[in-house]
C-alpha cells in the first residue's frame, strides 16, 4: 500500500508538471502568429524538432533497456503511433481554433475535456464517477468559465468553424490522456513517447505537407525556430513524456481533473508574458480550479495520512 501511495503521489506531481508545460503553449502560438507565421509552418517545424529530440532520448533509452526491444512488436508500435496521433490532432485543432475565436473562448472549448474525460471513463471503463469526482468536475467547469472571462466577454464571438475546432480539440485531448495510460504501459516512457510523437508527426505531415509549408526562407528565419521550438518543448516533448510516465499510475478521471491546471497557467502566462489585463473574476476562476484539484486529491491524501498513522502506531 505504501509503495502504491508513493507511485500515485509521484505520478500526480509528474502529470501536473506535464499539464503546466502544456499551459505554456498559448504564449508561443500567439507570439508565432504575431510574428506572421502560419499555423502550417509552426506545426511542421515543431514536429521536426520534437521528433529529433525524442528519438535521441529514445535511442539512449533503448541502449539502456535492450530487453525492451522484444516488447516492441508491430502491433505495439502501431498502437503507440495511433495513440500519439491524438496529441498531434489536439495541437492542430486547438491552435487552429485560435484563428477563428478569441483565445479565451478557444480555451473554454478545449477545457470541455474535463467532463468528456470523465464521460469516456464511464462509457469505456464502466467506471461510474463518484460524488467527489462530480463535485470536482462541476467546480472545475465553473472555474474555467470565470478564468476564461466568459461572463464579461460573452459568447457572441463564437463561429461555427471555431466551435467545431475547439470542441474537437477537447475530444482529442481527452482521448490522448486516456490512451497514453493504457497503451504499452510495460515499456518505459522514454521509449514509448518517441513512437507516439512519430504518429503525431505523420498526422501533422499528412495535413500540412512539409514541401508545401516550408522553404529556404522559412527555415533560415530564427524566429520560427524559437516559437516552434517552445511549442515543441512544451507541447510535443515534455507534456507527452510526463503523461506517459504518470498516467499508468493514476485513473483517467483523475488525470482529466488534474489537467485543468493548464488553464491557470495559461492565465498567468497571458498576464506576465503577453501583458494581458486579468480581471479579478478570472483570478477567482484560477483559485476555484486549484480548489477543485485539491478536492479531487483530498481523498488520496487523507488515506495516505491515515495509513502512515496506522503504520507509526
Beta strands, then each sheet from edge to edge (+ up, - down):
end
